[in-house]
Amino acid sequence: MTLQTQIEHKLDALAPSVLRVENESHRHNVPPNSETHFKVTLVSEQLDGLMPVKRHQQVYKLLADELAGPVHALALHLYTPAEWQARGGERPDSPDCRGGGK
């Protein structure tokens, strides 16, 4: 099972209506086929009423093993269904990596 798949399975605990886990390692200065940099877009009713820091803490708790080991960077875009709808189902693009693609 890939690290990306592990992350997806663990985040299922938040009962997401939208879950996108993107491996962005290829955009960074890492060896080919690395799984070190991820972007997560997650939409869940369970995030309703939580401040952003509490949302992030929930994800960090679920992914504690991955964050303690192979995951170097994790971009989180966490929304309630109403917030996601208000955004038109869009999340920000990741910035270009300094030193990536060398």
C-alpha positions as CSV (number, residue, x, y, z in Angstrom):
1,M,0.0,0.0,0.0
2,T,1.4,3.4,-0.9
3,L,1.8,6.1,1.7
4,Q,-0.8,8.2,-0.2
5,T,-3.3,5.3,0.2
6,Q,-2.5,5.0,3.9
7,I,-3.3,8.7,4.3
8,E,-6.5,8.4,2.5
9,H,-7.6,5.4,4.6
10,K,-6.8,7.2,7.9
11,L,-8.6,10.4,6.8
12,D,-11.8,8.3,6.1
13,A,-12.3,8.5,9.9
14,L,-13.5,12.1,9.3
15,A,-16.3,10.9,7.0
16,P,-15.3,13.2,4.2
17,S,-17.7,14.0,1.4
18,V,-14.7,15.1,-0.6
19,L,-11.2,13.8,-0.1
20,R,-8.2,14.4,-2.4
21,V,-4.8,13.4,-1.3
22,E,-2.2,14.6,-3.8
23,N,1.4,13.5,-3.8
24,E,3.3,16.7,-4.7
25,S,6.7,15.2,-4.1
26,H,7.6,15.4,-7.8
27,R,7.5,19.2,-7.5
28,H,10.3,19.2,-5.0
29,N,14.0,18.3,-4.9
30,V,13.6,14.7,-3.8
31,P,14.5,11.4,-5.4
32,P,12.1,10.0,-8.0
33,N,9.0,8.2,-6.7
34,S,9.2,9.8,-3.3
35,E,6.2,10.2,-1.0
36,T,7.2,13.1,1.2
37,H,5.1,16.1,0.2
38,F,1.3,15.9,0.1
39,K,-1.7,18.2,-0.3
40,V,-4.9,17.2,1.3
41,T,-8.3,18.7,0.4
42,L,-11.0,17.4,2.8
43,V,-14.6,18.4,3.2
44,S,-16.5,17.0,6.2
45,E,-19.5,17.9,8.4
46,Q,-17.3,16.9,11.3
47,L,-15.3,20.1,10.8
48,D,-18.4,22.3,11.4
49,G,-17.9,24.7,14.4
50,L,-14.1,24.0,14.6
51,M,-11.5,26.8,14.2
52,P,-8.8,26.1,11.6
53,V,-6.2,25.1,14.2
54,K,-8.6,22.5,15.7
55,R,-9.3,21.1,12.2
56,H,-5.6,20.7,11.6
57,Q,-5.0,19.1,15.0
58,Q,-7.6,16.4,14.1
59,V,-5.7,15.6,10.9
60,Y,-2.3,15.7,12.7
61,K,-3.6,13.2,15.3
62,L,-4.9,10.8,12.6
63,L,-1.6,11.0,10.7
64,A,0.8,11.1,13.6
65,D,2.9,8.1,12.4
66,E,3.2,9.5,8.9
67,L,4.2,13.0,10.2
68,A,6.8,11.4,12.5
69,G,8.4,9.6,9.6
70,P,8.2,9.8,5.9
71,V,6.0,12.9,5.4
72,H,8.0,16.0,5.2
73,A,5.3,18.5,4.2
74,L,1.5,18.4,4.4
75,A,-0.6,21.2,3.0
76,L,-4.1,21.1,4.4
77,H,-7.3,22.5,2.9
78,L,-10.1,21.6,5.3
79,Y,-13.6,22.8,4.8
80,T,-17.2,22.2,5.9
81,P,-19.6,21.4,3.1
82,A,-21.0,25.0,3.2
83,E,-17.5,26.5,3.0
84,W,-16.7,24.2,0.1
85,Q,-19.8,25.1,-1.7
86,A,-19.1,28.8,-1.1
87,R,-15.7,28.3,-2.7
88,G,-17.3,26.7,-5.8
89,G,-15.5,23.4,-5.0
90,E,-12.1,24.9,-5.5
91,R,-9.0,25.0,-3.3
92,P,-5.8,27.1,-3.7
93,D,-3.0,25.8,-5.9
94,S,0.3,25.0,-4.3
95,P,3.0,27.5,-4.8
96,D,6.1,26.5,-6.8
97,C,8.8,24.9,-4.7
98,R,12.1,26.8,-4.4
99,G,14.7,24.3,-5.6
100,G,12.1,21.8,-6.9
101,G,12.6,20.2,-10.2
102,K,16.4,20.3,-10.0
